[in-house]
Amino acid sequence: MPAKPHINIMTAGHVDSGKSTLIGRLLYDTGAIREEEMRKLRELAKELKKETFEFAFVMDKLKEERERGLTIDIMHRPFETQKWFFTIIDCPGHRDFVKNMITGASQADACIFVISAKQGEGIQEQTKEHAWLLKILGINQIIAVLNKMDTVNYDEKRFNEVKEEATKLLKTIGYKVEEIPFIPISAFYGDNVVKKSDKMAWYKGPTLVEALDAYIKEPEKPIDKPLRLPVQDVYSITGVGTVPVGRVETGILRVNDTIVFEPAGVKGEVKSIEIHHQPIQEAKPGDNVGFNVRGISKTDIRRGDVAGHPSNPPTVAKEFIAQIVVLQHPTVIAPGYTPVFHCHTASVACTISEIIAKIDPKTGAVVQEKPDFIKTGDAAKIRVVPTKPMVIEKYADFPQLARFAIRDMGITVAAGICLDVVKAK
């Protein structure tokens, strides 16, 4: 692993704002893609008569995407700046693909928010929706990029118009706009992405890469919070014993700790901890570890259980209140609906017992109290009852264990965060 701290960054913005082209350019200009790979993509773009899409092709690996010129899946690609080692999560902007965007957002530490400066584009419905989703899903670090400056002759006046609109939008949602840089770029020509542009002498701020180093802060490692370690797998190793594997989300796991697994309710003592087959004395947030626990057998615990200390055990929910966004549902969601909730490593069928209110995804205001149903595109506050014990935490306390996706019929129907929990007795 590189010595630089690792940051997950995602892109968001309207379908045609040029996100994929921007990332292709970023990867190419930072040396993450080689010249010959770029040349092949250029030829392919010509063949498909999509000359301006050559950079987008870097991310849009799927043939179907190349022919439609759309980003469908999320691509993960690493690149480095002076300060950080980044993984880019290229999230689709297209309406049908918002579900993938949510998956991306639940893993991201920061976001490059792309807005088109082209006349007639600017802030569009989807730009608003994405901005609001970012806020709902807890992404607080944003770098705003005003793309396609080449289509308006690098005009400062147009930049200021779009910047003002964007500032207004982000402020309404609750972002601190004074902490957000707004960068005029042309992703296609590479202006102000990595290299400073000579076409916009009026702009005195950082390039995109400089802004990534100057404005992005490393996510805090919640070391001082109580321990939460969701179990991914449990092994029984001859001569060692029971070995759960998982990633520490908050707090510290130490050798000789007594820990409790919930909702299983079993306790044991940590005898050893390993990371990449190296023994360690303590594991911190972000560490993927295997740890031997004495006093429990492999059958006592399973994937989805969460380890914590008995003094502050993981919260087992009798019911919880959540805020969700419906991404796609063939009909409507009404009280009584019981899909599967995927939260940290757990997947548990839960019943939506009440729809408390419908929320406007452009402002966050309540539109309707206790609606009979909600449908695709709606945001709502709901009451949820798990069909069997599960651990979920309040977003205010443990955001890492409060985000979830709702799946049914093989698709992600909705996503959201837990606002409040009623503990099981």
N, C-alpha and C positions, 0 to 999 in steps of 0.2 A: 504493500500500500504506500502511496506517496506520503511524504511527511507533511504536506500542506493540509490544513483542515478541510473537511469535505462538506460541500453545500449542495443540496438538491434544489435546482431552480426550474420553474416551469414557465411556459409562455401562455398568455391568454389574450383574448381580443376577438373581434369579428372575423368571420370566415375568410374574407378577402383582404385582411389587413397586411398580409405578407409575413406571417410568423415563420413559416417553414423556410422561406427564402432568407430571412434574417438569420436563422440558426445555421443554415447551410453556409452563409457568408461568414458567420462568426467562427464556425469550425474550420473553414478553409483559411481564413486570415490569421487564426491563432495556431495554424499548423497541425490541427487535429485530423485533417484529411489531406491525403497526398495529391499532388498534381495529377498523377495518372488516373486516380479515381475520379477526379473532377472532370478530366477530359472525356472519359467514358460517358459521364452524365450529360456533358454538353452535347455529345453526338446523339445521345438518346433523346434529348430535349428537341433537337432539330428534327429528328425522325418523326416525333409525335407532333411536330409543328407547335411546340410550346416553348419557344426559345427563352422566354423570360422565367421559365420554371426550373432552370438548371440547378440552382442552389436548393430549391425546395426538394428536388429529387434526392438529395442527400438523406433527408429524413424520411421522405415518403418512399420507403423501400418497396412497398407492396405494388405489384403490377397494376392492380385495379385503381390504386390511388393515383398512379402516374397517368393513367388514361383519363381519369376524371379530374385530376388536378386538385385533389382534396386530401387532407390528412385524416385517416380513419383510425389508425391505432396509435399508441403512444410509443415513441422511440426513445430509447435511453442512449445517450452518447456522452462520453466524458471529454472535457477540455480543461485547460489550466490557464489561470491568469497569474500575475506576480504573487498574489496572496492566497488564492483559493484553488482547490481542486473541485471542479463542478461536474455534476451529472445533470444534463438537460433533460427535462421531461417535456417533450413536444406534445402539447395537448391540442386536440382538434377543436376548431372553433365552430365547425358546422353543427347546425341545430341537432341532427340525429346523434351527434357524437358527444353531446355534453356529458354523457355517462362516463366516457373515458377521461374527460377533463376532470371529473370529480375524483376518479381514481388517482389521477396525477396530483390534484390539489391536496389530497390527504397525505401525500408523501413529501410535499414541497416545503422548503424553508423560506423561499422568496419567489417573486414573480416578475418576469419582464412583460409588461402590459403594452401590447402593440396597438396603436391607433393609426389609421390611415389619414394622411394630410391631404390626399387627393380631393379635388373639388367634388362636392356631392357625396363624399364618403364620411370622414370624420367620426363623430360619436353616433353609433347606430344602436338599434334596440338591443342587439346581442352584446354590444360593448357594455351596455348598462347591466345586462343580466350577468355577464361574466364578472364584472366588478363586484356585484353584490354577492355572487357565489363565493368569490375569493374571501370576502369578509365573513360570510357565514361559516366557511371552513377554516377560519382562523389564520389566514395568511396576511401578515401585517407588513412585510417588507416588499415594497413595489418600486420598480424602475419603469418610468413611462417613456415609451419610444414613439415618436411621431414619424412614421415611415412614409415612403414614396414622395420625399421632398423633391425628387427629380421631376415629378409630374407637375409641380407648381413652380418650376424654375427656381427652386431654392429660395422662395420668397419669405422674408421675415414676417410680413404682415399675416400671411396665411398661417404660419407657424403659431403666431400669437393668438389668432382666432381659435384654432383647434386646442391650443394649450389652455385657453380660458375656459372652453367648454369642458375639457377633461378635468380641470381643477375643480370646477363647480360640481361635476358628477362625483368625484372622489371625496370631496368635502362632505357632500350630502350623506354619503354612505358612512362617513365617520373616519376617514383616513386623515392623517396629519399631512396636508399637502406641502407644508413647508419642508418636510423631510423627504419629499419625493423629487428626484431630478426629472426634467423633461428634456429629452434629447432629440434634435432634428436629425434624421438619417435618411439615406437611401440604401436599403439593404441590397438592392440589385447591383448598384455601382460601388457599394462599400463605403459610402461617405459616413464618417463619424461612427463606424462600427468598431474597427480596431484602429484604423488610421484617421487622423484628423482631416477634415475636408477642407480643400482650398476654395470650395464654391460657396461656403457660408461663413465669410469673415465676420459677419455680425454676431455669430454665436461664440460665446467665450467659455462655455461650460465644458465638462468632460466628454470624451467619447464613451460609447457603451462599455467597453472593456475597463476604462478608467473608473467609470461609475460603479461597476460591479465591485471593484476593489475599495472604492471610497465609501459607498453607501451600505453595502451588505454587511450585516453583523453576524457573527457565528451564533447559531441558535444556542440558548443557554442550556447547559447540561443540568437538568434538575436534580442535582446531587443532594440538596438539602431537603428534598421532599421524601415522604415515606417510600419504602421499597415497593415497586410494582414490576413483576416480571411475568408476562404472559408465556405460558408453556406452548412450544411449537410441537414437540415430540417427547415421548418418554421411552428410554431404552433400559433393558436389563442387561448389564454387562458382567459376564462371569468373572468372579474374583474381585469385582468392584461393588456391584449392587445396582440400585435404582439410579438412573441418570436422566433427569429431565434436561431438555435443551430449550433455550429461548433467548430473547434479547431483553436486557435490562432497559426499561423505559424511564423509570425514575428511581432515585435513591441509590443505595449501595448494598451489594450482597457480599458478605464476608464469610470466610471459613470459620466454622464453629458457631455461626448464627443458628438460632432456632427459627424456623420459618413455618408459616401456615399456608396451605393451598386452598383457595376458595374457587367455586362453591363446594369442592370435595370435603372441606372441613378437616383435613388431616394435617398433623404436624410432624416435623422431622428435623434432624440436625444436619447442617451442611458440613460434610467431611472434606471435600476438595472442590476446586473450581478450575476449569480449563478453558483456555481460549486458543483456537488453532493448535490444539494438542500441547500447549504449554501450560503448566500449572501456574495459577496466580492466586494471590491472597485475597484480593477483592475485585469485584466487577462493578463498573460504573455505567451510567446511561449511555446507550449506543453499543455496548459490548454484547456480542453474540456468544453465549457461553453454554457449556455443558457442566452440570454440577452434580456430585454424588450426594444423595440425601439418605441418612441412616434413619430407620424407624418407619419407612413406608415401602410398600411393594409397588411394582410396575402397574398393578391393577387398581391401585388406590386413586391414581390421578390420570388425567388425559389432556390432550390438546384443548386449549380454550380455558383451562384452569389458570389462575393467576396466583403467583407466590408473593407473599408480603410478610411483614413481621407481626407477631401476635398482638403487639401493642397498638398497631394501626393496620388491621387486616383489610384486604381488598373488599370493596362493597358489593354484597350480593343483593341484586334488585328484586323487590317484590313487584314493583312497577316503576316506570320512569316517564318523565316529560321530555319530549325532544322537539327539535326544530328540523324539519325536513324539506327537501326539494324533490318533487316528483319528476323524474327524468324521462321515463317512458312507461306508459301502461296502456294496454289495448283498450281497456274500458275505463272504469273509475275505481277509486279506492274509497271504501265506506267502512264505518265501524264494524268490527267483527273479522276484518281481513287479517289472515295469519300467514305472512310470508316469512322468509328466513333473514334474520338480522346478522350481518357479519361485522363483529366488533373485535378489535385486536386479533387474537387467534381463534376466538370463539365463533361458532355459527349456531344460532339457536332460533327456533321458530317462535315468533312473538305475535301476539294479537294486538292490533290497533284498536283499543277499546273506546277511544273517543277522539274526535277531531275537535280540538279546543277552539282553534281559529285559523282562518285563511289569511296569509300575509302577502302583501304586494312585493314581488321580487325586484321592483325598481326602487322602492323606498324603505321596505321593511315595516311599513305600517299595517295594522290589522284592517282587513277589508271586510271580513264577515266573521261574526262569532258563531261557533257551533254549526258549520255548514254540514249538509247531509253527506256530501262526498267531495273528494278532490280528484283532479285529473292531471294528465301530462302538462308540465309547465307551471303547476301551482306550487307555492311554498306554504307550509302550514306548521302549526304547533300541535302536537298530538300527545295522547296518553297511551302508553304501551305496557302490556302485561306479558312477560316471558312465559312460555308454556312449561319451562323447567328452569331451575336456578341458573343464573348467569351473572358474571361480574361485569358491571359497567359503571363508570365514574362520571361525576359532573364535569362539564367542560371547564368550569372555573377552577376546579381543583387539579384534575389530571387530563388535560386536553388529549394526551396520547391514548387514553383509554375511553374517550368520550365520542370519538368519530366512528360512524358506521355506514355500511352500505346495506340496502335492502334488496334482496334478490328473490326472484320468483320466475318460473317458466324459463329458466336458463338465461335470464337477462337481469341487469341491474335496474330495478324499478325506481329506486329513490336513494338519496344519501342524506346524511344529517349529523347532528351532534346532540348529545344528551345534556339537557339544561339542569335537570334535578332528579334525584333518586329517592324513592321510598325504600328503605332497607327492609330486607326480609328478616323475620324474627329468627 
